[in-house]
Amino acid sequence: MSPVRAVLFDRDGTLVHDVPYNAAPERVRPVDGAREALDALRDRRIRLGVVTNQSGVARGLLTEADVRRVNKRVEELLGPFDVRAFCPHGPDDGCPCRKPRPGMILDAARQLGVDPADCVVVGDIGSDVEAACRAGAHAVLVPTPVTRPEETAAAPHVARDLPAAVRLILDGPPWETPGGTPALGLYADAEHARVAPGRPPAGPHAAPPRTRRYL
């Protein structure tokens, strides 16, 4: 089992309560137990990152400066992150960094100097899990009311809330089956899933999935 060296979090709906296309830092509200959970990871010297789709920029509903101001407020409330990344593009732009494509995950791992196989992505919808699997990282889904049942069923690991996800990571979950095949649940039959432990799949320019939701 690879040691967990970094945890990359989706922002809206995972670290903070989702406010669609939020441009107002004062509307940021962390989910329950978020600061304590993140501090537990920091205490273990695990690197932390935020990887978030922000299509509101492409839609003209907010600016990149708005996203940065909201991100700054998230850090004020939850503490520092070692890497921060957001994709400002829309679902039809073909951007390689927009989840469920793996670009943001791969880039964050490069910035941190860690192998994607030593990273865990924590998010609330299927595109977070898909991006992790396509990057060769592990994934933990934390369902919310917007998570589809099939996304929960497909996730390799599911936690009821953010603190539970962090406990799962710190307790050292069985990321792989005894035979060494990644335990990707229903994502294992996707053309983008890992084909060998620790090896990224087709890369950031792989074709987008056929059935995953874009937000």
CYANA upper distance limits for C-alpha pairs under 8 A (distance plus 0.5 A):
  1 MET  CA    174 PRO  CA      7.85
  1 MET  CA    175 TRP  CA      7.26
  1 MET  CA    176 GLU  CA      7.68
  2 SER  CA    117 ALA  CA      7.50
  2 SER  CA    118 ASP  CA      6.25
  3 PRO  CA    118 ASP  CA      6.38
  4 VAL  CA     46 ILE  CA      7.70
  4 VAL  CA    118 ASP  CA      5.42
  4 VAL  CA    119 CYS  CA      6.30
  4 VAL  CA    120 VAL  CA      7.54
  4 VAL  CA    169 ILE  CA      8.13
  5 ARG  CA     46 ILE  CA      5.70
  5 ARG  CA     47 ARG  CA      6.70
  5 ARG  CA    114 VAL  CA      7.51
  5 ARG  CA    118 ASP  CA      5.98
  5 ARG  CA    119 CYS  CA      6.52
  6 ALA  CA     46 ILE  CA      5.80
  6 ALA  CA     47 ARG  CA      4.91
  6 ALA  CA     48 LEU  CA      6.17
  6 ALA  CA     49 GLY  CA      8.06
  6 ALA  CA    109 ALA  CA      8.45
  6 ALA  CA    112 LEU  CA      8.50
  6 ALA  CA    114 VAL  CA      8.06
  6 ALA  CA    118 ASP  CA      7.19
  6 ALA  CA    119 CYS  CA      5.28
  6 ALA  CA    120 VAL  CA      6.97
  7 VAL  CA     46 ILE  CA      7.65
  7 VAL  CA     47 ARG  CA      6.84
  7 VAL  CA     48 LEU  CA      5.63
  7 VAL  CA     49 GLY  CA      6.82
  7 VAL  CA    119 CYS  CA      6.07
  7 VAL  CA    120 VAL  CA      5.26
  7 VAL  CA    121 VAL  CA      6.35
  7 VAL  CA    122 VAL  CA      7.77
  8 LEU  CA     48 LEU  CA      6.38
  8 LEU  CA     49 GLY  CA      5.00
  8 LEU  CA     50 VAL  CA      5.96
  8 LEU  CA     51 VAL  CA      6.95
  8 LEU  CA    105 ILE  CA      8.18
  8 LEU  CA    119 CYS  CA      7.66
  8 LEU  CA    120 VAL  CA      6.63
  8 LEU  CA    121 VAL  CA      5.24
  8 LEU  CA    122 VAL  CA      6.78
  9 PHE  CA     14 THR  CA      7.62
  9 PHE  CA     15 LEU  CA      7.64
  9 PHE  CA     48 LEU  CA      8.23
  9 PHE  CA     49 GLY  CA      6.56
  9 PHE  CA     50 VAL  CA      5.29
  9 PHE  CA     51 VAL  CA      6.48
  9 PHE  CA     52 THR  CA      8.43
  9 PHE  CA    121 VAL  CA      6.29
  9 PHE  CA    122 VAL  CA      5.40
  9 PHE  CA    123 GLY  CA      6.62
 10 ASP  CA     14 THR  CA      6.29
 10 ASP  CA     15 LEU  CA      7.41
 10 ASP  CA     50 VAL  CA      6.33
 10 ASP  CA     51 VAL  CA      5.76
 10 ASP  CA     52 THR  CA      5.78
 10 ASP  CA    121 VAL  CA      8.13
 10 ASP  CA    122 VAL  CA      6.76
 10 ASP  CA    123 GLY  CA      5.46
 10 ASP  CA    124 ASP  CA      8.01
 10 ASP  CA    128 ASP  CA      7.70
 11 ARG  CA     15 LEU  CA      5.58
 11 ARG  CA     16 VAL  CA      6.74
 11 ARG  CA     50 VAL  CA      6.80
 11 ARG  CA     51 VAL  CA      7.37
 11 ARG  CA     52 THR  CA      6.19
 11 ARG  CA    123 GLY  CA      8.36
 12 ASP  CA     16 VAL  CA      5.89
 12 ASP  CA     17 HIS  CA      6.51
 12 ASP  CA     18 ASP  CA      5.16
 12 ASP  CA     19 VAL  CA      7.74
 12 ASP  CA     52 THR  CA      8.07
 13 GLY  CA     17 HIS  CA      5.45
 13 GLY  CA     18 ASP  CA      5.06
 13 GLY  CA    123 GLY  CA      8.26
 13 GLY  CA    124 ASP  CA      6.83
 13 GLY  CA    144 THR  CA      7.67
 14 THR  CA     18 ASP  CA      8.48
 14 THR  CA     31 VAL  CA      7.75
 14 THR  CA    122 VAL  CA      8.01
 14 THR  CA    123 GLY  CA      6.17
 14 THR  CA    124 ASP  CA      6.40
 14 THR  CA    142 VAL  CA      7.64
 14 THR  CA    162 LEU  CA      7.50
 15 LEU  CA     30 PRO  CA      6.37
 15 LEU  CA     31 VAL  CA      6.37
 15 LEU  CA     34 ALA  CA      6.86
 15 LEU  CA    162 LEU  CA      8.02
 16 VAL  CA     28 VAL  CA      7.06
 16 VAL  CA     29 ARG  CA      5.90
 16 VAL  CA     30 PRO  CA      4.48
 16 VAL  CA     31 VAL  CA      5.50
 16 VAL  CA     74 VAL  CA      8.29
 17 HIS  CA     28 VAL  CA      7.67
 17 HIS  CA     29 ARG  CA      6.21
 17 HIS  CA     30 PRO  CA      6.55
 17 HIS  CA     31 VAL  CA      6.33
 19 VAL  CA     27 ARG  CA      8.11
 19 VAL  CA     28 VAL  CA      8.44
 21 TYR  CA     54 GLN  CA      7.82
 21 TYR  CA     55 SER  CA      8.37
 21 TYR  CA     56 GLY  CA      5.82
 21 TYR  CA     61 LEU  CA      7.22
 21 TYR  CA     62 LEU  CA      7.42
 22 ASN  CA     27 ARG  CA      8.07
 22 ASN  CA     62 LEU  CA      8.10
 22 ASN  CA     67 VAL  CA      8.41
 22 ASN  CA     70 VAL  CA      8.19
 23 ALA  CA     62 LEU  CA      6.39
 23 ALA  CA     63 THR  CA      8.30
 23 ALA  CA     66 ASP  CA      5.56
 23 ALA  CA     67 VAL  CA      6.95
 23 ALA  CA     69 ARG  CA      8.34
 23 ALA  CA     70 VAL  CA      7.11
 24 ALA  CA     28 VAL  CA      7.99
 24 ALA  CA     66 ASP  CA      7.80
 24 ALA  CA     69 ARG  CA      8.37
 24 ALA  CA     70 VAL  CA      7.00
 25 PRO  CA     69 ARG  CA      6.77
 25 PRO  CA     70 VAL  CA      5.08
 25 PRO  CA     71 ASN  CA      8.48
 25 PRO  CA     73 ARG  CA      6.21
 26 GLU  CA     73 ARG  CA      8.33
 28 VAL  CA     70 VAL  CA      7.74
 28 VAL  CA     73 ARG  CA      7.59
 28 VAL  CA     74 VAL  CA      7.36
 30 PRO  CA     34 ALA  CA      6.80
 30 PRO  CA     35 ARG  CA      8.44
 30 PRO  CA     74 VAL  CA      8.20
 30 PRO  CA     77 LEU  CA      7.95
 30 PRO  CA     78 LEU  CA      8.11
 31 VAL  CA    162 LEU  CA      8.24
 32 ASP  CA    162 LEU  CA      8.39
 33 GLY  CA     37 ALA  CA      6.57
 33 GLY  CA    162 LEU  CA      7.72
 33 GLY  CA    163 PRO  CA      6.54
 34 ALA  CA     38 LEU  CA      6.66
 34 ALA  CA     78 LEU  CA      7.48
 34 ALA  CA    162 LEU  CA      7.02
 34 ALA  CA    163 PRO  CA      7.19
 35 ARG  CA     39 ASP  CA      6.59
 35 ARG  CA     77 LEU  CA      7.96
 35 ARG  CA     78 LEU  CA      5.39
 35 ARG  CA     79 GLY  CA      7.76
 36 GLU  CA     40 ALA  CA      6.72
 36 GLU  CA    163 PRO  CA      8.36
 37 ALA  CA     41 LEU  CA      7.21
 37 ALA  CA    162 LEU  CA      7.74
 37 ALA  CA    163 PRO  CA      5.73
 37 ALA  CA    166 VAL  CA      6.66
 38 LEU  CA     42 ARG  CA      6.81
 38 LEU  CA     78 LEU  CA      7.89
 38 LEU  CA     79 GLY  CA      8.50
 38 LEU  CA    166 VAL  CA      8.29
 39 ASP  CA     43 ASP  CA      6.53
 40 ALA  CA     44 ARG  CA      7.18
 41 LEU  CA     45 ARG  CA      7.02
 41 LEU  CA     46 ILE  CA      5.93
 41 LEU  CA     47 ARG  CA      8.20
 41 LEU  CA     48 LEU  CA      8.44
 41 LEU  CA    166 VAL  CA      7.96
 41 LEU  CA    170 LEU  CA      8.14
 42 ARG  CA     46 ILE  CA      6.02
 42 ARG  CA     47 ARG  CA      7.46
 42 ARG  CA     48 LEU  CA      8.24
 47 ARG  CA     81 PHE  CA      8.11
 47 ARG  CA     82 ASP  CA      6.68
 47 ARG  CA    112 LEU  CA      8.12
 48 LEU  CA     81 PHE  CA      5.70
 48 LEU  CA     82 ASP  CA      5.90
 48 LEU  CA     83 VAL  CA      7.29
 49 GLY  CA     81 PHE  CA      5.81
 49 GLY  CA     82 ASP  CA      6.12
 49 GLY  CA     83 VAL  CA      5.12
 49 GLY  CA     84 ARG  CA      6.10
 49 GLY  CA     85 ALA  CA      8.41
 49 GLY  CA    108 ALA  CA      7.88
 50 VAL  CA     81 PHE  CA      7.69
 50 VAL  CA     83 VAL  CA      7.01
 50 VAL  CA     84 ARG  CA      5.36
 50 VAL  CA     85 ALA  CA      6.58
 50 VAL  CA     86 PHE  CA      8.41
 51 VAL  CA     84 ARG  CA      6.78
 51 VAL  CA     85 ALA  CA      5.42
 51 VAL  CA     86 PHE  CA      6.17
 51 VAL  CA    104 MET  CA      6.96
 51 VAL  CA    105 ILE  CA      7.71
 51 VAL  CA    108 ALA  CA      8.47
 52 THR  CA     85 ALA  CA      7.00
 52 THR  CA     86 PHE  CA      5.24
 52 THR  CA     87 CYS  CA      6.98
 52 THR  CA     99 LYS  CA      8.48
 53 ASN  CA     86 PHE  CA      6.08
 53 ASN  CA     87 CYS  CA      5.37
 53 ASN  CA     88 PRO  CA      7.11
 53 ASN  CA     89 HIS  CA      8.28
 53 ASN  CA     98 ARG  CA      6.65
 53 ASN  CA     99 LYS  CA      7.18
 53 ASN  CA    215 LEU  CA      8.07
 54 GLN  CA     67 VAL  CA      8.16
 54 GLN  CA     86 PHE  CA      6.86
 54 GLN  CA     87 CYS  CA      6.11
 54 GLN  CA     88 PRO  CA      5.42
 54 GLN  CA     89 HIS  CA      7.48
 55 SER  CA     59 ARG  CA      6.78
 55 SER  CA     87 CYS  CA      7.62
 55 SER  CA     88 PRO  CA      5.65
 55 SER  CA     89 HIS  CA      5.64
 55 SER  CA     90 GLY  CA      5.29
 55 SER  CA     91 PRO  CA      7.98
 55 SER  CA    215 LEU  CA      7.98
 56 GLY  CA     60 GLY  CA      6.58
 56 GLY  CA     61 LEU  CA      5.48
 56 GLY  CA     62 LEU  CA      6.11
 56 GLY  CA     63 THR  CA      8.28
 56 GLY  CA     88 PRO  CA      7.65
 56 GLY  CA     90 GLY  CA      8.28
 57 VAL  CA     61 LEU  CA      6.43
 57 VAL  CA     62 LEU  CA      5.52
 57 VAL  CA     63 THR  CA      5.73
 57 VAL  CA     64 GLU  CA      6.92
 57 VAL  CA     88 PRO  CA      5.76
 57 VAL  CA     89 HIS  CA      7.36
 58 ALA  CA     88 PRO  CA      6.45
 58 ALA  CA     89 HIS  CA      5.66
 58 ALA  CA     90 GLY  CA      5.98
 59 ARG  CA     90 GLY  CA      7.61
 62 LEU  CA     66 ASP  CA      6.59
 62 LEU  CA     67 VAL  CA      7.97
 63 THR  CA     67 VAL  CA      7.03
 64 GLU  CA     68 ARG  CA      6.83
 64 GLU  CA     88 PRO  CA      7.70
 65 ALA  CA     69 ARG  CA      6.72
 66 ASP  CA     70 VAL  CA      6.75
 67 VAL  CA     71 ASN  CA      6.60
 68 ARG  CA     72 LYS  CA      6.56
 69 ARG  CA     73 ARG  CA      6.89
 70 VAL  CA     74 VAL  CA      6.79
 71 ASN  CA     75 GLU  CA      6.89
 72 LYS  CA     76 GLU  CA      6.77
 73 ARG  CA     77 LEU  CA      6.81
 74 VAL  CA     78 LEU  CA      6.40
 74 VAL  CA     79 GLY  CA      8.22
 75 GLU  CA     79 GLY  CA      5.25
 75 GLU  CA     80 PRO  CA      5.85
 75 GLU  CA     81 PHE  CA      7.59
 76 GLU  CA     80 PRO  CA      8.15
 82 ASP  CA    112 LEU  CA      7.98
 83 VAL  CA    108 ALA  CA      6.98
 83 VAL  CA    111 GLN  CA      7.78
 83 VAL  CA    112 LEU  CA      7.78
 84 ARG  CA    108 ALA  CA      8.22
 85 ALA  CA    104 MET  CA      7.27
 85 ALA  CA    108 ALA  CA      7.84
 86 PHE  CA    104 MET  CA      8.14
 87 CYS  CA     97 CYS  CA      6.78
 87 CYS  CA     98 ARG  CA      6.08
 87 CYS  CA    104 MET  CA      8.34
 89 HIS  CA     93 ASP  CA      6.70
 89 HIS  CA     95 CYS  CA      7.14
 89 HIS  CA     98 ARG  CA      7.57
 91 PRO  CA     98 ARG  CA      8.25
 91 PRO  CA    214 TYR  CA      6.66
 91 PRO  CA    215 LEU  CA      7.81
 96 PRO  CA    101 ARG  CA      6.24
 96 PRO  CA    102 PRO  CA      7.54
 96 PRO  CA    103 GLY  CA      5.84
 96 PRO  CA    204 PRO  CA      5.62
 96 PRO  CA    205 HIS  CA      6.13
 97 CYS  CA    101 ARG  CA      6.43
 97 CYS  CA    102 PRO  CA      6.67
 97 CYS  CA    103 GLY  CA      4.40
 97 CYS  CA    104 MET  CA      5.23
 97 CYS  CA    105 ILE  CA      8.43
 97 CYS  CA    204 PRO  CA      7.37
 98 ARG  CA    102 PRO  CA      7.93
 98 ARG  CA    103 GLY  CA      7.45
 98 ARG  CA    104 MET  CA      7.48
 99 LYS  CA    103 GLY  CA      8.21
 99 LYS  CA    104 MET  CA      7.96
 99 LYS  CA    127 SER  CA      6.10
 99 LYS  CA    128 ASP  CA      6.84
 99 LYS  CA    130 GLU  CA      8.17
 99 LYS  CA    131 ALA  CA      6.04
 99 LYS  CA    214 TYR  CA      8.35
100 PRO  CA    126 GLY  CA      8.38
100 PRO  CA    127 SER  CA      4.82
100 PRO  CA    128 ASP  CA      6.64
100 PRO  CA    129 VAL  CA      8.14
100 PRO  CA    130 GLU  CA      5.81
100 PRO  CA    131 ALA  CA      4.81
100 PRO  CA    208 PRO  CA      7.76
100 PRO  CA    209 PRO  CA      8.11
100 PRO  CA    212 ARG  CA      8.22
100 PRO  CA    214 TYR  CA      8.17
101 ARG  CA    130 GLU  CA      8.01
101 ARG  CA    131 ALA  CA      5.71
101 ARG  CA    134 ARG  CA      7.66
101 ARG  CA    204 PRO  CA      6.54
101 ARG  CA    205 HIS  CA      8.11
101 ARG  CA    206 ALA  CA      7.79
101 ARG  CA    208 PRO  CA      6.99
102 PRO  CA    106 LEU  CA      6.65
102 PRO  CA    130 GLU  CA      8.49
102 PRO  CA    131 ALA  CA      5.05
102 PRO  CA    132 ALA  CA      7.09
102 PRO  CA    134 ARG  CA      6.24
102 PRO  CA    135 ALA  CA      5.56
102 PRO  CA    203 GLY  CA      7.34
102 PRO  CA    204 PRO  CA      5.77
103 GLY  CA    107 ASP  CA      6.51
103 GLY  CA    135 ALA  CA      8.17
103 GLY  CA    203 GLY  CA      7.93
103 GLY  CA    204 PRO  CA      5.17
104 MET  CA    108 ALA  CA      6.47
105 ILE  CA    109 ALA  CA      6.70
105 ILE  CA    116 PRO  CA      8.02
105 ILE  CA    131 ALA  CA      7.61
105 ILE  CA    132 ALA  CA      7.30
105 ILE  CA    135 ALA  CA      6.92
106 LEU  CA    110 ARG  CA      6.75
106 LEU  CA    116 PRO  CA      7.07
106 LEU  CA    135 ALA  CA      6.58
106 LEU  CA    204 PRO  CA      8.32
107 ASP  CA    111 GLN  CA      6.70
108 ALA  CA    112 LEU  CA      6.73
109 ALA  CA    113 GLY  CA      6.52
109 ALA  CA    114 VAL  CA      5.76
109 ALA  CA    115 ASP  CA      6.74
109 ALA  CA    116 PRO  CA      6.24
109 ALA  CA    119 CYS  CA      7.94
110 ARG  CA    114 VAL  CA      6.78
110 ARG  CA    115 ASP  CA      8.03
114 VAL  CA    118 ASP  CA      7.19
114 VAL  CA    119 CYS  CA      8.10
115 ASP  CA    119 CYS  CA      7.55
115 ASP  CA    198 GLY  CA      8.12
116 PRO  CA    135 ALA  CA      7.01
116 PRO  CA    136 GLY  CA      6.20
116 PRO  CA    137 ALA  CA      5.41
116 PRO  CA    198 GLY  CA      7.61
116 PRO  CA    200 PRO  CA      7.99
117 ALA  CA    136 GLY  CA      5.97
117 ALA  CA    137 ALA  CA      5.14
117 ALA  CA    138 HIS  CA      7.31
117 ALA  CA    197 PRO  CA      7.84
117 ALA  CA    198 GLY  CA      5.02
117 ALA  CA    199 ARG  CA      7.71
118 ASP  CA    137 ALA  CA      7.24
118 ASP  CA    138 HIS  CA      8.28
118 ASP  CA    198 GLY  CA      8.35
119 CYS  CA    137 ALA  CA      5.86
119 CYS  CA    138 HIS  CA      6.74
120 VAL  CA    132 ALA  CA      8.05
120 VAL  CA    137 ALA  CA      6.32
120 VAL  CA    138 HIS  CA      5.09
120 VAL  CA    139 ALA  CA      5.87
120 VAL  CA    140 VAL  CA      7.70
121 VAL  CA    128 ASP  CA      7.61
121 VAL  CA    129 VAL  CA      7.71
121 VAL  CA    132 ALA  CA      6.43
121 VAL  CA    137 ALA  CA      7.48
121 VAL  CA    138 HIS  CA      6.65
121 VAL  CA    139 ALA  CA      5.25
121 VAL  CA    140 VAL  CA      6.79
122 VAL  CA    128 ASP  CA      7.72
122 VAL  CA    129 VAL  CA      8.28
122 VAL  CA    139 ALA  CA      6.41
122 VAL  CA    140 VAL  CA      5.41
122 VAL  CA    141 LEU  CA      6.40
122 VAL  CA    142 VAL  CA      7.62
122 VAL  CA    165 ALA  CA      8.08
123 GLY  CA    128 ASP  CA      5.86
123 GLY  CA    129 VAL  CA      7.54
123 GLY  CA    139 ALA  CA      8.40
123 GLY  CA    140 VAL  CA      7.20
123 GLY  CA    141 LEU  CA      5.78
123 GLY  CA    142 VAL  CA      6.45
124 ASP  CA    128 ASP  CA      7.47
124 ASP  CA    141 LEU  CA      5.92
124 ASP  CA    142 VAL  CA      5.34
124 ASP  CA    143 PRO  CA      5.56
124 ASP  CA    144 THR  CA      6.78
124 ASP  CA    147 THR  CA      6.92
125 ILE  CA    129 VAL  CA      7.52
125 ILE  CA    141 LEU  CA      7.42
125 ILE  CA    142 VAL  CA      8.33
125 ILE  CA    143 PRO  CA      7.43
125 ILE  CA    146 VAL  CA      8.10
125 ILE  CA    147 THR  CA      5.79
125 ILE  CA    148 ARG  CA      7.94
125 ILE  CA    151 GLU  CA      7.10
126 GLY  CA    130 GLU  CA      6.50
126 GLY  CA    141 LEU  CA      8.40
126 GLY  CA    147 THR  CA      8.05
126 GLY  CA    148 ARG  CA      8.46
126 GLY  CA    151 GLU  CA      5.54
126 GLY  CA    152 THR  CA      8.14
126 GLY  CA    155 ALA  CA      8.06
126 GLY  CA    212 ARG  CA      7.04
126 GLY  CA    213 ARG  CA      7.48
127 SER  CA    131 ALA  CA      6.47
127 SER  CA    212 ARG  CA      6.86
127 SER  CA    213 ARG  CA      7.02
127 SER  CA    214 TYR  CA      7.47
128 ASP  CA    132 ALA  CA      6.82
128 ASP  CA    139 ALA  CA      8.28
128 ASP  CA    141 LEU  CA      8.39
129 VAL  CA    133 CYS  CA      6.72
129 VAL  CA    139 ALA  CA      5.98
129 VAL  CA    140 VAL  CA      7.65
129 VAL  CA    141 LEU  CA      7.32
129 VAL  CA    155 ALA  CA      7.13
130 GLU  CA    134 ARG  CA      6.58
130 GLU  CA    187 TYR  CA      7.78
131 ALA  CA    135 ALA  CA      6.64
132 ALA  CA    136 GLY  CA      6.76
132 ALA  CA    137 ALA  CA      5.38
132 ALA  CA    138 HIS  CA      6.50
132 ALA  CA    139 ALA  CA      6.34
133 CYS  CA    137 ALA  CA      6.14
133 CYS  CA    138 HIS  CA      7.00
133 CYS  CA    139 ALA  CA      7.59
133 CYS  CA    184 LEU  CA      7.87
133 CYS  CA    187 TYR  CA      8.14
133 CYS  CA    192 HIS  CA      7.88
133 CYS  CA    193 ALA  CA      5.97
133 CYS  CA    194 ARG  CA      6.85
134 ARG  CA    192 HIS  CA      5.66
134 ARG  CA    193 ALA  CA      5.78
134 ARG  CA    194 ARG  CA      6.89
134 ARG  CA    200 PRO  CA      7.08
134 ARG  CA    201 PRO  CA      6.13
134 ARG  CA    202 ALA  CA      7.89
134 ARG  CA    203 GLY  CA      7.83
135 ALA  CA    194 ARG  CA      8.29
135 ALA  CA    200 PRO  CA      5.54
135 ALA  CA    201 PRO  CA      6.85
135 ALA  CA    203 GLY  CA      7.37
135 ALA  CA    204 PRO  CA      8.48
136 GLY  CA    193 ALA  CA      8.13
136 GLY  CA    194 ARG  CA      6.16
136 GLY  CA    197 PRO  CA      8.07
136 GLY  CA    198 GLY  CA      6.45
136 GLY  CA    199 ARG  CA      6.26
136 GLY  CA    200 PRO  CA      4.83
136 GLY  CA    201 PRO  CA      7.06
137 ALA  CA    198 GLY  CA      8.10
137 ALA  CA    200 PRO  CA      8.42
138 HIS  CA    175 TRP  CA      7.75
139 ALA  CA    155 ALA  CA      8.04
139 ALA  CA    156 PRO  CA      7.31
139 ALA  CA    157 HIS  CA      7.08
140 VAL  CA    155 ALA  CA      7.70
140 VAL  CA    156 PRO  CA      7.52
140 VAL  CA    157 HIS  CA      5.35
140 VAL  CA    158 VAL  CA      5.95
140 VAL  CA    159 ALA  CA      7.36
140 VAL  CA    165 ALA  CA      7.17
141 LEU  CA    152 THR  CA      7.61
141 LEU  CA    155 ALA  CA      6.84
141 LEU  CA    157 HIS  CA      6.71
141 LEU  CA    158 VAL  CA      5.24
141 LEU  CA    159 ALA  CA      6.77
141 LEU  CA    165 ALA  CA      8.46
142 VAL  CA    158 VAL  CA      6.43
142 VAL  CA    159 ALA  CA      5.66
142 VAL  CA    160 ARG  CA      6.30
142 VAL  CA    161 ASP  CA      6.09
142 VAL  CA    162 LEU  CA      7.13
142 VAL  CA    165 ALA  CA      7.64
143 PRO  CA    147 THR  CA      5.92
143 PRO  CA    152 THR  CA      7.35
143 PRO  CA    158 VAL  CA      8.07
143 PRO  CA    159 ALA  CA      8.02
143 PRO  CA    160 ARG  CA      7.26
143 PRO  CA    161 ASP  CA      8.04
147 THR  CA    151 GLU  CA      7.09
147 THR  CA    152 THR  CA      7.59
148 ARG  CA    152 THR  CA      7.10
149 PRO  CA    153 ALA  CA      6.71
150 GLU  CA    154 ALA  CA      6.52
151 GLU  CA    155 ALA  CA      6.73
152 THR  CA    158 VAL  CA      7.60
153 ALA  CA    185 GLY  CA      8.25
153 ALA  CA    186 LEU  CA      7.88
154 ALA  CA    184 LEU  CA      8.25
154 ALA  CA    185 GLY  CA      5.81
154 ALA  CA    186 LEU  CA      4.94
154 ALA  CA    187 TYR  CA      6.50
155 ALA  CA    184 LEU  CA      7.31
155 ALA  CA    185 GLY  CA      6.30
155 ALA  CA    186 LEU  CA      7.51
155 ALA  CA    187 TYR  CA      7.73
156 PRO  CA    183 ALA  CA      6.50
156 PRO  CA    184 LEU  CA      5.18
156 PRO  CA    185 GLY  CA      5.22
156 PRO  CA    186 LEU  CA      8.26
156 PRO  CA    187 TYR  CA      8.43
158 VAL  CA    165 ALA  CA      8.04
159 ALA  CA    164 ALA  CA      6.11
159 ALA  CA    165 ALA  CA      5.54
159 ALA  CA    168 LEU  CA      8.18
160 ARG  CA    164 ALA  CA      6.77
160 ARG  CA    165 ALA  CA      7.88
161 ASP  CA    165 ALA  CA      6.79
162 LEU  CA    166 VAL  CA      6.85
163 PRO  CA    167 ARG  CA      6.72
164 ALA  CA    168 LEU  CA      6.64
165 ALA  CA    169 ILE  CA      6.86
166 VAL  CA    170 LEU  CA      6.61
167 ARG  CA    171 ASP  CA      6.36
168 LEU  CA    172 GLY  CA      7.04
168 LEU  CA    173 PRO  CA      6.61
169 ILE  CA    173 PRO  CA      6.80
175 TRP  CA    182 PRO  CA      7.22
175 TRP  CA    183 ALA  CA      6.82
176 GLU  CA    180 GLY  CA      6.17
176 GLU  CA    181 THR  CA      6.29
176 GLU  CA    182 PRO  CA      5.10
176 GLU  CA    183 ALA  CA      5.65
177 THR  CA    181 THR  CA      6.05
177 THR  CA    182 PRO  CA      6.80
177 THR  CA    183 ALA  CA      6.45
180 GLY  CA    197 PRO  CA      7.65
181 THR  CA    196 ALA  CA      7.48
181 THR  CA    197 PRO  CA      7.30
182 PRO  CA    188 ALA  CA      8.48
182 PRO  CA    194 ARG  CA      7.82
182 PRO  CA    196 ALA  CA      7.93
182 PRO  CA    197 PRO  CA      6.77
183 ALA  CA    188 ALA  CA      7.96
184 LEU  CA    188 ALA  CA      5.43
184 LEU  CA    193 ALA  CA      8.25
186 LEU  CA    190 ALA  CA      8.46
187 TYR  CA    193 ALA  CA      7.00
188 ALA  CA    193 ALA  CA      6.10
188 ALA  CA    194 ARG  CA      8.16
189 ASP  CA    193 ALA  CA      7.49
190 ALA  CA    209 PRO  CA      8.45
192 HIS  CA    201 PRO  CA      6.37
192 HIS  CA    202 ALA  CA      6.98
192 HIS  CA    206 ALA  CA      7.88
192 HIS  CA    209 PRO  CA      8.48
193 ALA  CA    201 PRO  CA      6.89
194 ARG  CA    198 GLY  CA      8.43
194 ARG  CA    199 ARG  CA      7.02
194 ARG  CA    200 PRO  CA      6.64
194 ARG  CA    201 PRO  CA      5.83
195 VAL  CA    199 ARG  CA      7.64
195 VAL  CA    201 PRO  CA      7.40
202 ALA  CA    206 ALA  CA      5.87
